[in-house]
Amino acid sequence: MKNILFILTISFLIVNGCKKEETVIPISSFSFRGDTITTLKMATYDTCTLINLSKNKDSVFWDLGDGRTSNDKQFILSYPKSGSYTIKLTVKNNDGQKAFCSKKVTILDRVLKSIYIEHINWDTINTNGWPTSSKADIYFQIQKYVDITVTNYSIYPNCPIIYKSPIVKNVSYSTQTPLTIPVSEKVVIDKKLIQFAYPENLNNTYLISLMAIDKNGKVYCLQNNHGGGGNYFGILKDDFNKNEFVIQNGPFSAYLLNCDFE
């Protein structure tokens, strides 16, 4: 009897000793900068760190929903185009078991809503290619800076016009009273193209100009972002939570481009 018990005990130990350890199932999980929300909203070219909270995984695979993928453990999220995307994180262990989770992200554009002209100045003596009259019609335009050919000082005839505002009639050469030009059409502003229009930035920036037409129909540029002469230009505000994106240019004539995120 003792021999039988001994044999059974040894057999039990051998059988259990041969059993494989139980496989731990992987769990897929991530957050947006530590926030566990299921849908994130941000603007084009903004960034957000995807924090990988997955467990029991040996490899990761990110699908960003726009054709891009990554095997990085952590990932910095950014999109160049607006739209709605689904981010999917797939994790796998060495036994080939997989788990996945997904979250949504909505990417918004910066859309021009108004041009706020703080003040306008030009020299009627025309030392800088400005109107010689004390009054002129003004308008605002955005071009794509693709050609360095310039005429009549700061006129770029070969750069395509993206947006041209309505004309404001009979504006004085020394106007200190602010003017606002509303933008009724949808004009999307690309944040990456907000830089000085220097030749080294050709094809990678806007040409943003305040224009004037004198009584003879001749066109002048009062102010643009070509730079030089103490000009300032750039992003003044970029606050997604406050729905504020503002571009500034000055100082001779000065204006602000006010955008919403949508």
PyMOL commands that set and color helices and strands:
alter all, ss='L'
color gray80, all
select helices_A, chain A and resi 2-18+191-193+199-201
alter helices_A, ss='H'
color red, helices_A
select strands_A, chain A and resi 30-32+39-43+48-52+59-63+69-70+75-77+83-92+98-108+110-121+135-144+161-164+168-172+174-175+179-182+188-189+206-213+219-224+232-239+244-250+254-261
alter strands_A, ss='S'
color yellow, strands_A
deselect
rebuild
show_as cartoon
